Amino acid sequence: MAKHEFGIIDYFEENKWYSDYEPEKYNCISVDDDLIGELTIRYDEELMVIKTYFIVSTQVGKGLDYCGVTLIPPESLKQFRDVIIKANNRLKSKELQLLIKKITEAITGNKYLIHYGI
């Protein structure tokens, strides 16, 4: 089954292209594609107002790049976490619970979160 990966960037570099697939470097956790698919369908409006970047900090986006690399800045993490918590209240997923923990860790450290899509 396809997986999405989420990790924390300890030392974010402006204008760096985060196009290389390096889940070990960012201590990523995996979330099943079915869960992310459900999330993007059911919570699309809420996700699409979250400021993100696609691959590089000069490429402003909204929500998750389902098939690419998304950089979620510290100022967007609480909003993103709120959507995941809301979704998990319904889905009751251990993977989403781990994602909530990962997001909280990034918030605490004022770090960027990286998402590798399928």
Backbone as ProteinMPNN parsed JSONL, in Angstrom:
{"seq_chain_A": "MAKHEFGIIDYFEENKWYSDYEPEKYNCISVDDDLIGELTIRYDEELMVIKTYFIVSTQVGKGLDYCGVTLIPPESLKQFRDVIIKANNRLKSKELQLLIKKITEAITGNKYLIHYGI", "coords_chain_A": {"N_chain_A": [[0.841, -1.184, 0.0], [0.475, 2.235, -0.755], [2.278, 4.921, 0.767], [2.407, 7.985, 2.625], [4.876, 10.218, 3.754], [5.965, 11.883, 6.695], [8.002, 14.257, 8.237], [10.402, 16.011, 10.334], [12.164, 18.948, 9.706], [15.175, 19.757, 10.838], [17.046, 21.851, 10.449], [16.109, 24.241, 8.632], [16.536, 25.42, 5.325], [16.33, 28.333, 3.537], [15.293, 28.761, 0.181], [16.378, 26.327, -0.607], [16.113, 23.384, -2.524], [14.022, 20.881, -1.702], [13.796, 18.345, -2.955], [14.87, 15.807, -3.029], [14.317, 12.474, -2.017], [14.355, 11.753, 1.225], [13.586, 10.247, 3.707], [14.691, 9.1, 6.031], [16.533, 10.965, 6.946], [14.921, 12.961, 7.965], [13.589, 11.697, 9.939], [11.097, 10.416, 9.387], [7.613, 9.551, 9.672], [5.212, 7.136, 8.598], [2.148, 7.377, 6.815], [-0.744, 5.84, 5.794], [-1.861, 5.858, 2.416], [-4.629, 5.674, 1.965], [-5.728, 6.904, 4.216], [-4.752, 9.556, 3.996], [-5.874, 10.194, 1.554], [-8.627, 10.1, 2.201], [-8.638, 12.16, 4.05], [-7.902, 14.391, 2.444], [-10.084, 14.565, 0.773], [-12.396, 14.792, 2.454], [-11.714, 16.949, 4.135], [-10.912, 19.024, 2.541], [-11.476, 21.821, 2.08], [-10.624, 22.984, 4.487], [-7.938, 22.229, 4.515], [-6.984, 23.53, 2.249], [-6.651, 26.19, 2.898], [-4.433, 26.381, 4.35], [-1.257, 27.66, 4.556], [1.463, 26.615, 2.69], [4.512, 25.321, 1.253], [5.778, 24.233, -1.896], [8.19, 22.051, -2.501], [10.278, 24.072, -2.439], [11.037, 27.091, -0.631], [10.29, 29.336, -2.047], [8.173, 28.701, -3.595], [5.128, 29.124, -3.12], [2.312, 27.51, -1.732], [-0.864, 25.865, -1.126], [-2.281, 23.765, 1.278], [-1.659, 20.181, 0.983], [0.722, 18.789, -1.268], [-0.24, 16.27, -2.988], [1.104, 14.324, -4.527], [3.704, 15.122, -4.413], [6.376, 17.013, -2.868], [5.821, 18.65, 0.136], [6.318, 21.499, 2.098], [5.726, 22.452, 5.315], [5.342, 25.306, 7.046], [6.37, 26.584, 10.319], [4.408, 28.439, 11.247], [2.053, 27.486, 10.21], [1.518, 25.059, 11.322], [-0.126, 24.541, 13.641], [-2.691, 24.941, 12.682], [-2.76, 22.934, 10.712], [-2.432, 20.688, 12.346], [-4.82, 20.837, 13.809], [-6.704, 20.138, 11.84], [-5.941, 17.48, 11.369], [-6.416, 16.351, 13.886], [-9.187, 16.705, 14.056], [-9.986, 15.047, 11.914], [-9.047, 12.606, 12.871], [-10.628, 12.177, 15.069], [-12.823, 11.071, 13.953], [-11.782, 9.0, 12.32], [-10.1, 7.434, 13.918], [-7.318, 6.533, 13.932], [-4.163, 4.982, 14.404], [-1.925, 5.75, 12.981], [-2.519, 8.393, 12.247], [-2.591, 9.44, 14.795], [0.102, 9.245, 15.475], [1.051, 11.071, 13.618], [-0.074, 13.44, 14.585], [1.373, 13.642, 16.941], [3.945, 13.987, 15.832], [3.623, 16.448, 14.506], [3.113, 18.087, 16.711], [5.568, 17.914, 17.989], [7.136, 19.268, 16.097], [5.954, 21.797, 16.287], [6.61, 22.49, 18.923], [9.385, 22.696, 18.696], [9.55, 24.758, 16.895], [9.842, 24.172, 14.133], [10.029, 23.275, 10.618], [7.753, 21.099, 8.911], [8.065, 18.308, 6.804], [6.53, 16.837, 4.007], [6.27, 13.96, 2.137], [4.682, 13.063, -0.667], [2.774, 10.504, -2.427]], "CA_chain_A": [[0.0, 0.0, 0.0], [1.233, 3.488, -0.852], [2.409, 5.664, 2.028], [2.9, 9.354, 2.677], [5.872, 10.335, 4.818], [6.016, 13.183, 7.357], [9.151, 14.371, 9.115], [10.766, 17.341, 10.821], [13.415, 19.502, 9.189], [15.836, 20.394, 11.981], [17.693, 23.1, 10.041], [15.486, 24.618, 7.364], [17.319, 26.335, 4.5], [15.566, 29.09, 2.544], [15.668, 28.585, -1.231], [16.895, 24.979, -0.888], [15.163, 22.464, -3.146], [13.862, 19.654, -0.919], [13.221, 17.392, -3.908], [15.416, 14.467, -2.802], [13.546, 11.647, -1.085], [15.252, 11.441, 2.34], [12.76, 10.073, 4.903], [15.504, 8.784, 7.215], [17.152, 12.224, 7.392], [13.931, 13.766, 8.695], [12.939, 10.811, 10.9], [9.701, 10.424, 8.946], [6.633, 8.517, 9.987], [4.399, 6.812, 7.431], [0.691, 7.401, 6.934], [-1.322, 5.147, 4.649], [-2.476, 6.696, 1.39], [-6.085, 5.687, 2.145], [-6.046, 7.914, 5.234], [-4.493, 10.883, 3.429], [-6.908, 10.377, 0.536], [-9.865, 10.437, 2.925], [-8.406, 13.48, 4.636], [-7.915, 15.444, 1.424], [-11.448, 14.685, 0.237], [-13.345, 15.244, 3.48], [-11.287, 18.199, 4.777], [-10.259, 19.792, 1.481], [-11.608, 23.272, 2.296], [-9.776, 23.375, 5.612], [-6.538, 22.054, 4.12], [-6.609, 24.463, 1.181], [-6.361, 27.53, 3.417], [-3.176, 26.295, 5.093], [-0.107, 28.09, 3.762], [2.565, 25.664, 2.61], [5.413, 25.523, 0.118], [5.988, 23.018, -2.669], [9.603, 21.728, -2.741], [11.2, 25.151, -2.094], [10.326, 28.157, 0.083], [9.824, 30.388, -2.963], [7.019, 28.154, -4.306], [4.027, 29.156, -2.162], [1.181, 26.651, -2.062], [-1.931, 25.707, -0.128], [-2.554, 22.359, 1.535], [-0.624, 19.186, 0.693], [0.957, 18.333, -2.637], [-0.547, 14.841, -2.825], [2.101, 13.472, -5.2], [5.008, 15.766, -4.387], [6.958, 17.389, -1.579], [5.219, 19.826, 0.76], [6.987, 22.043, 3.283], [4.728, 23.118, 6.142], [6.107, 26.187, 7.937], [5.935, 26.588, 11.718], [3.196, 29.234, 11.477], [0.89, 26.751, 9.696], [1.434, 23.732, 11.932], [-1.283, 24.385, 14.54], [-3.86, 24.812, 11.809], [-2.673, 21.602, 10.125], [-2.7, 19.722, 13.429], [-6.26, 20.888, 14.115], [-7.407, 19.353, 10.809], [-5.626, 16.066, 11.592], [-7.144, 15.954, 15.099], [-10.599, 16.611, 13.67], [-10.129, 13.846, 11.093], [-8.803, 11.412, 13.668], [-11.784, 11.959, 15.942], [-13.714, 10.222, 13.176], [-11.106, 7.835, 11.735], [-9.49, 6.639, 15.002], [-6.153, 5.89, 13.343], [-2.885, 5.072, 15.122], [-1.003, 6.5, 12.124], [-2.82, 9.822, 12.401], [-2.176, 9.8, 16.149], [1.551, 9.476, 15.388], [1.236, 12.318, 12.878], [-0.387, 14.521, 15.536], [2.546, 13.725, 17.825], [5.047, 14.542, 15.037], [3.319, 17.87, 14.298], [3.293, 18.736, 18.018], [7.023, 18.0, 18.177], [7.604, 20.353, 15.228], [5.464, 23.053, 16.873], [7.423, 22.739, 20.12], [10.725, 23.103, 18.27], [9.435, 25.816, 15.882], [10.482, 23.581, 12.956], [9.228, 22.952, 9.436], [7.394, 19.712, 8.67], [8.155, 17.935, 5.391], [5.609, 15.771, 3.582], [6.541, 13.311, 0.858], [3.483, 12.424, -1.19], [2.976, 9.202, -3.081]], "C_chain_A": [[0.889, 1.252, 0.0], [1.191, 4.24, 0.477], [2.85, 7.097, 1.763], [3.845, 9.417, 3.872], [5.866, 11.765, 5.369], [7.2, 13.198, 8.316], [9.429, 15.823, 9.483], [12.109, 17.744, 10.241], [14.069, 20.273, 10.335], [16.443, 21.747, 11.628], [17.181, 23.479, 8.657], [16.352, 25.646, 6.633], [16.408, 26.999, 3.476], [16.149, 28.835, 1.16], [16.315, 27.239, -1.557], [15.767, 24.158, -1.513], [15.15, 21.176, -2.336], [13.232, 18.561, -1.779], [13.755, 15.974, -3.726], [14.576, 13.736, -1.754], [14.477, 11.159, 0.014], [14.464, 11.235, 3.647], [13.557, 9.761, 6.171], [16.107, 10.054, 7.811], [16.213, 13.025, 8.28], [13.118, 12.933, 9.683], [11.425, 10.728, 10.63], [8.89, 9.277, 9.528], [5.782, 8.319, 8.737], [2.912, 6.867, 7.764], [0.131, 6.812, 5.646], [-2.027, 6.116, 3.698], [-3.994, 6.761, 1.534], [-6.506, 6.758, 3.158], [-5.858, 9.327, 4.684], [-5.519, 11.194, 2.346], [-8.23, 10.787, 1.148], [-9.787, 11.847, 3.495], [-8.531, 14.598, 3.599], [-9.297, 15.612, 0.793], [-12.37, 15.338, 1.256], [-13.008, 16.62, 4.058], [-10.566, 19.126, 3.805], [-10.313, 21.296, 1.737], [-10.698, 23.754, 3.415], [-8.288, 23.261, 5.268], [-6.091, 23.135, 3.136], [-6.437, 25.906, 1.631], [-5.058, 27.553, 4.226], [-2.021, 26.644, 4.164], [1.008, 27.056, 3.862], [3.481, 26.097, 1.464], [5.584, 24.184, -0.589], [7.451, 22.946, -3.102], [10.579, 22.79, -2.242], [10.408, 26.313, -1.501], [9.873, 29.315, -0.805], [8.571, 29.955, -3.73], [5.856, 28.02, -3.327], [2.876, 28.278, -2.657], [0.121, 26.716, -0.987], [-2.175, 24.215, 0.045], [-1.371, 21.467, 1.205], [-0.508, 18.937, -0.798], [0.884, 16.809, -2.57], [0.533, 13.929, -3.397], [3.507, 14.052, -5.149], [5.491, 16.037, -2.977], [6.306, 18.685, -1.092], [6.048, 20.209, 1.973], [5.941, 22.83, 4.065], [5.479, 23.973, 7.156], [5.55, 26.187, 9.359], [4.621, 27.343, 11.953], [1.922, 28.547, 10.986], [0.63, 25.438, 10.437], [0.233, 23.538, 12.856], [-2.559, 24.191, 13.745], [-3.895, 23.413, 11.173], [-2.999, 20.539, 11.173], [-4.179, 19.685, 13.779], [-7.074, 20.065, 13.115], [-7.171, 17.866, 11.037], [-6.361, 15.548, 12.83], [-8.619, 15.761, 14.774], [-10.854, 15.332, 12.861], [-9.986, 12.588, 11.946], [-9.899, 11.154, 14.698], [-12.789, 11.03, 15.266], [-13.047, 8.914, 12.753], [-10.453, 6.911, 12.765], [-8.272, 5.843, 14.531], [-4.904, 6.072, 14.203], [-1.874, 5.88, 14.311], [-1.263, 8.0, 12.238], [-2.458, 10.304, 13.797], [-0.67, 10.068, 16.187], [1.857, 10.769, 14.632], [0.954, 13.52, 13.774], [0.798, 14.731, 16.479], [3.727, 14.376, 17.102], [4.844, 16.043, 14.821], [3.549, 18.643, 15.597], [4.774, 18.913, 18.323], [7.607, 19.142, 17.332], [7.176, 21.716, 15.777], [6.344, 23.445, 18.053], [8.812, 23.253, 19.752], [10.745, 24.229, 17.259], [10.134, 25.402, 14.575], [9.492, 23.424, 11.8], [8.934, 21.457, 9.426], [7.516, 19.46, 7.174], [7.204, 16.778, 5.135], [6.06, 15.268, 2.221], [5.261, 12.608, 0.428], [3.811, 11.117, -1.877], [3.612, 9.361, -4.447]], "O_chain_A": [[1.918, 1.302, 0.674], [0.2, 4.196, 1.206], [3.568, 7.378, 0.803], [3.631, 8.743, 4.879], [5.775, 12.731, 4.612], [7.382, 12.273, 9.108], [8.767, 16.739, 8.996], [13.072, 16.978, 10.28], [13.571, 21.32, 10.751], [16.365, 22.687, 12.419], [17.753, 23.084, 7.641], [16.837, 26.608, 7.229], [15.79, 26.326, 2.652], [17.363, 28.71, 1.001], [16.759, 27.035, -2.687], [14.616, 24.232, -1.083], [16.15, 20.46, -2.287], [12.254, 17.931, -1.378], [13.147, 15.027, -4.224], [14.182, 14.312, -0.74], [15.294, 10.266, -0.211], [14.665, 11.987, 4.601], [13.136, 10.124, 7.269], [16.183, 10.2, 9.031], [16.645, 13.685, 9.225], [12.097, 13.385, 10.2], [10.602, 10.941, 11.52], [9.405, 8.2, 9.829], [5.649, 9.228, 7.917], [2.481, 6.46, 8.843], [0.49, 7.236, 4.547], [-2.694, 7.059, 4.123], [-4.59, 7.801, 1.252], [-7.52, 7.432, 2.973], [-6.709, 10.192, 4.885], [-5.982, 12.329, 2.233], [-8.881, 11.716, 0.669], [-10.744, 12.619, 3.429], [-9.179, 15.617, 3.841], [-9.635, 16.7, 0.327], [-13.044, 16.322, 0.953], [-13.907, 17.374, 4.429], [-9.712, 19.917, 4.205], [-9.293, 21.976, 1.621], [-10.074, 24.809, 3.305], [-7.482, 24.095, 5.68], [-4.951, 23.597, 3.19], [-6.105, 26.765, 0.814], [-4.637, 28.599, 4.72], [-1.828, 26.014, 3.124], [1.437, 26.675, 4.951], [3.243, 27.108, 0.803], [5.54, 23.129, 0.043], [7.887, 23.701, -3.971], [11.615, 22.443, -1.674], [9.237, 26.499, -1.832], [9.139, 30.188, -0.344], [7.973, 30.764, -4.439], [5.622, 26.948, -2.77], [2.517, 28.301, -3.835], [0.201, 27.52, -0.058], [-2.265, 23.482, -0.94], [-0.228, 21.922, 1.152], [-1.512, 18.88, -1.509], [1.832, 16.148, -2.147], [0.84, 12.885, -2.822], [4.414, 13.517, -5.786], [5.075, 15.384, -2.02], [6.25, 19.679, -1.815], [6.433, 19.357, 2.774], [5.34, 23.766, 3.537], [6.171, 23.444, 8.026], [4.392, 25.83, 9.575], [3.809, 26.921, 12.776], [0.822, 28.987, 11.317], [-0.382, 24.782, 10.192], [-0.37, 22.464, 12.851], [-3.406, 23.371, 14.099], [-4.954, 22.788, 11.109], [-3.754, 19.605, 10.906], [-4.731, 18.611, 14.022], [-8.021, 19.377, 13.498], [-8.102, 17.069, 10.912], [-6.874, 14.429, 12.823], [-9.225, 14.767, 15.173], [-11.831, 14.625, 13.105], [-10.723, 11.62, 11.761], [-10.07, 10.021, 15.148], [-13.514, 10.293, 15.934], [-13.662, 7.849, 12.815], [-10.276, 5.722, 12.499], [-8.208, 4.627, 14.711], [-4.62, 7.173, 14.674], [-1.06, 6.61, 14.878], [-0.321, 8.788, 12.316], [-2.058, 11.456, 13.968], [-0.218, 11.002, 16.85], [2.807, 11.478, 14.964], [1.677, 14.515, 13.719], [1.174, 15.865, 16.774], [4.428, 15.211, 17.675], [5.791, 16.821, 14.941], [4.119, 19.734, 15.578], [5.184, 19.945, 18.855], [8.468, 19.889, 17.798], [7.947, 22.675, 15.735], [6.771, 24.594, 18.166], [9.349, 24.14, 20.416], [11.815, 24.631, 16.8], [10.905, 26.166, 13.995], [8.277, 23.441, 11.996], [9.749, 20.649, 9.871], [7.118, 20.299, 6.366], [7.09, 15.859, 5.945], [6.214, 16.041, 1.276], [4.811, 11.668, 1.083], [4.96, 10.678, -1.909], [3.852, 8.369, -5.136]]}, "name": "protein", "num_of_chains": 1, "seq": "MAKHEFGIIDYFEENKWYSDYEPEKYNCISVDDDLIGELTIRYDEELMVIKTYFIVSTQVGKGLDYCGVTLIPPESLKQFRDVIIKANNRLKSKELQLLIKKITEAITGNKYLIHYGI"}
